[in-house]
């Protein structure tokens, strides 16, 4: 790209060099719709009132209306050196947003629910509830990779979030990743030792993998928490099957 004039002056060359020194900042400005011409023009204007500025240390930020702001020790200025007042976005009521997201999810407006949960995640990256609910929304839409990322974000935000580990396990099991699913269920039970659903699924996965001794242990643990439901009846049948398999393995083989 050529600059105006028959030849580049030293100052113009320095402004062009800024683009090389600050590739990351330039990319950020591009993302806000600020053109390369405007960036170089703005940096040239900065040099007019700040001639001794070291461009390698210059920090620039996107501003409203495709403008830029310059970071200085005393605060931010526009490209002409006028200090600008910091503008803080109005505080959003996270509880209200969360309620709106839940209503959208419950009424089937999954696109709006996804948008609001993502806003909440940006507002508070330490909150585990938003990525957990987002994972559920994405899973309903069949977006398994994104759902897995959301559930993992929930477990990072709160490693004791047993339901997030449980849902992540269920998702992984659907993909045939049984060992990873088992690990997640163990994490769920570390966080909530009496979590009956996690016990049931863990016993089921262990039994499916012919790990009958471990499976029997978790079937017994499940039945200690639930002895009456229809799931308990299935657990008793499964426990009996595991015990039979263990007895078969221990019994001496008949000689031929």
ZALOZA-35146 format. One line per 10 residues: their letters; for each residue x, y, z of C-alpha. Coordinates in nm, 2 decimals, decimal comma. Layout:
A = X Y Z  ...
// end
This chain:
XXXXXXXXXX = 0,00 0,00 0,00  0,15 0,34 -0,10  0,13 0,65 0,12  0,06 1,00 -0,01  0,36 1,19 -0,15  0,64 1,09 -0,38  0,84 0,91 -0,11  0,78 0,79 0,24  0,93 1,02 0,51  1,11 0,88 0,81
XXXXXXXXXX = 0,80 0,95 1,02  0,57 0,78 0,77  0,80 0,47 0,76  0,78 0,46 1,14  0,40 0,47 1,13  0,40 0,19 0,88  0,64 0,00 1,11  0,38 0,03 1,38  0,17 -0,22 1,19  0,45 -0,48 1,21
XXXXXXXXXX = 0,53 -0,42 1,58  0,16 -0,44 1,69  0,01 -0,71 1,48  -0,22 -0,82 1,76  -0,35 -0,47 1,83  -0,40 -0,41 1,45  -0,61 -0,73 1,43  -0,82 -0,61 1,72  -0,88 -0,28 1,54  -0,96 -0,45 1,21
XXXXXXXXXX = -1,22 -0,66 1,40  -1,39 -0,33 1,50  -1,41 -0,21 1,14  -1,11 0,03 1,15  -0,92 0,03 0,82  -0,55 0,01 0,78  -0,55 0,36 0,62  -0,73 0,50 0,93  -0,49 0,33 1,16  -0,18 0,47 0,99
XXXXXXXXXX = -0,35 0,82 0,96  -0,43 0,81 1,33  -0,08 0,71 1,43  0,07 0,99 1,22  -0,16 1,24 1,40  -0,04 1,10 1,73  0,32 1,17 1,62  0,23 1,53 1,55  0,15 1,61 1,92  0,36 1,33 2,07
XXXXXXXXXX = 0,67 1,34 1,85  0,90 1,16 2,10  0,66 0,86 2,15  0,81 0,52 2,12  0,58 0,35 1,88  0,69 0,01 2,01  0,53 0,09 2,34  0,22 0,27 2,20  -0,10 0,11 2,31  -0,41 0,17 2,10
XXXXXXXXXX = -0,77 0,07 2,15  -1,08 0,07 1,94  -1,34 0,34 2,03  -1,69 0,43 1,91  -1,76 0,53 1,55  -1,45 0,35 1,41  -1,21 0,58 1,61  -0,91 0,49 1,82  -0,80 0,58 2,16  -0,44 0,61 2,29
XXXXXXXXXX = -0,35 0,46 2,63  -0,13 0,69 2,84  -0,03 0,70 3,21  -0,28 0,97 3,29  -0,57 0,80 3,10  -0,69 0,75 2,74  -0,69 1,02 2,48  -0,82 1,05 2,13  -0,57 1,06 1,84  -0,54 1,44 1,88
XXXXXXXXXX = -0,45 1,42 2,24  -0,78 1,51 2,40  -0,85 1,31 2,71  -1,17 1,10 2,69  -1,39 1,00 2,98  -1,42 0,63 3,04  -1,76 0,50 2,94  -1,87 0,20 3,13  -2,15 -0,01 3,00  -2,46 -0,02 3,22
XXXXXXXXXX = -2,45 -0,30 3,47  -2,66 -0,59 3,37  -2,87 -0,77 3,62  -2,72 -1,12 3,60  -3,02 -1,27 3,79  -3,27 -1,11 3,55  -3,07 -1,23 3,25  -3,05 -1,58 3,38  -3,42 -1,59 3,44  -3,48 -1,46 3,08
XXXXXXXXXX = -3,25 -1,73 2,95  -3,43 -2,00 3,14  -3,77 -1,88 3,02  -3,64 -1,88 2,66  -3,51 -2,23 2,71  -3,83 -2,36 2,86  -4,04 -2,20 2,58  -3,83 -2,35 2,31  -3,65 -2,03 2,20  -3,31 -2,20 2,21
XXXXXXXXXX = -3,14 -1,94 2,00  -3,22 -1,67 2,24  -3,14 -1,90 2,54  -2,80 -1,97 2,39  -2,74 -1,60 2,33  -2,82 -1,50 2,69  -2,62 -1,78 2,84  -2,32 -1,67 2,64  -2,37 -1,31 2,76  -2,38 -1,44 3,12
XXXXXXXXXX = -2,06 -1,64 3,07  -1,88 -1,32 2,95  -2,02 -1,12 3,24  -1,90 -1,38 3,49  -1,66 -1,65 3,37  -1,65 -1,79 3,72  -2,02 -1,88 3,72  -2,08 -2,25 3,64  -2,46 -2,24 3,60  -2,45 -2,05 3,26
XXXXXXXXXX = -2,22 -2,29 3,08  -2,40 -2,58 3,23  -2,74 -2,46 3,09  -2,57 -2,37 2,77  -2,44 -2,72 2,74  -2,79 -2,85 2,78  -2,92 -2,62 2,51  -2,65 -2,71 2,26  -2,70 -3,08 2,33  -3,07 -3,05 2,24
XXXXXXXXXX = -2,96 -2,89 1,91  -2,73 -3,18 1,84  -2,41 -2,97 1,87  -2,22 -3,22 2,07  -1,87 -3,07 2,04  -1,99 -2,73 2,16  -2,20 -2,89 2,44  -1,90 -3,08 2,56  -1,69 -2,76 2,57  -1,97 -2,59 2,77
XXXXXXXXXX = -2,00 -2,87 3,02  -1,62 -2,87 3,07  -1,63 -2,49 3,12  -1,89 -2,55 3,40  -1,67 -2,81 3,56  -1,37 -2,58 3,54  -1,57 -2,30 3,70  -1,69 -2,54 3,98  -1,51 -2,87 4,00  -1,77 -2,98 4,26
XXXXXXXXXX = -2,06 -2,94 4,02  -2,18 -3,30 4,02  -2,46 -3,25 3,77  -2,22 -3,10 3,52  -1,99 -3,40 3,55  -2,30 -3,63 3,51  -2,42 -3,45 3,20  -2,08 -3,45 3,05  -2,05 -3,83 3,12  -2,38 -3,89 2,95
XXXXXXXXXX = -2,27 -3,69 2,64  -1,94 -3,88 2,62  -2,11 -4,22 2,66  -2,34 -4,13 2,36  -2,02 -4,08 2,16  -1,88 -4,42 2,26  -1,62 -4,27 2,49  -1,69 -4,50 2,78  -1,37 -4,46 2,98  -1,40 -4,08 2,97
XXXXXXXXXX = -1,76 -4,11 3,08  -1,66 -4,34 3,37  -1,40 -4,09 3,48  -1,66 -3,81 3,48  -1,90 -4,02 3,69  -1,63 -4,08 3,94  -1,58 -3,71 3,96  -1,95 -3,66 4,01  -1,95 -3,90 4,30  -1,64 -3,74 4,45
XXXXXXXXXX = -1,84 -3,42 4,46  -2,17 -3,58 4,57  -2,11 -3,93 4,72  -2,49 -4,00 4,75  -2,57 -3,90 4,39  -2,78 -4,20 4,30  -2,81 -4,14 3,93  -2,43 -4,12 3,90  -2,40 -4,45 4,09  -2,65 -4,62 3,86
XXXXXXXXXX = -2,49 -4,51 3,54  -2,14 -4,58 3,67  -2,24 -4,94 3,77  -2,40 -4,98 3,43  -2,09 -4,86 3,24  -1,87 -5,08 3,45  -2,09 -5,38 3,39  -2,10 -5,31 3,02  -1,72 -5,32 3,02  -1,72 -5,66 3,21
XXXXXXXXXX = -1,58 -5,50 3,52  -1,82 -5,70 3,73  -1,65 -5,66 4,07  -1,66 -5,28 4,05  -2,00 -5,28 3,90  -2,14 -5,49 4,19  -1,99 -5,24 4,44  -2,18 -4,95 4,28  -2,50 -5,15 4,24  -2,49 -5,22 4,61
XXXXXXXXXX = -2,43 -4,85 4,68  -2,72 -4,76 4,46  -2,96 -5,00 4,63  -2,86 -4,86 4,97  -3,00 -4,53 4,85  -3,30 -4,66 4,65  -3,46 -4,99 4,73  -3,81 -4,93 4,61  -3,83 -4,77 4,26  -3,84 -4,95 3,93
XXXXXXXXXX = -3,47 -4,86 3,89  -3,40 -5,05 4,21  -3,55 -5,36 4,05  -3,32 -5,32 3,76  -3,03 -5,26 3,99  -3,10 -5,59 4,18  -3,12 -5,79 3,86  -2,79 -5,63 3,74  -2,62 -5,70 4,08  -2,73 -6,06 4,06
XXXXXXXXXX = -2,59 -6,09 3,71  -2,25 -5,94 3,82  -2,24 -6,17 4,12  -2,31 -6,47 3,90  -2,03 -6,37 3,67  -1,79 -6,33 3,96  -1,88 -6,68 4,09  -1,83 -6,82 3,75  -1,48 -6,67 3,73  -1,39 -6,81 4,07
XXXXXX = -1,52 -7,16 4,02  -1,27 -7,42 3,91  -1,30 -7,53 3,55  -1,43 -7,88 3,49  -1,16 -8,11 3,35  -1,21 -8,24 3,01
// end
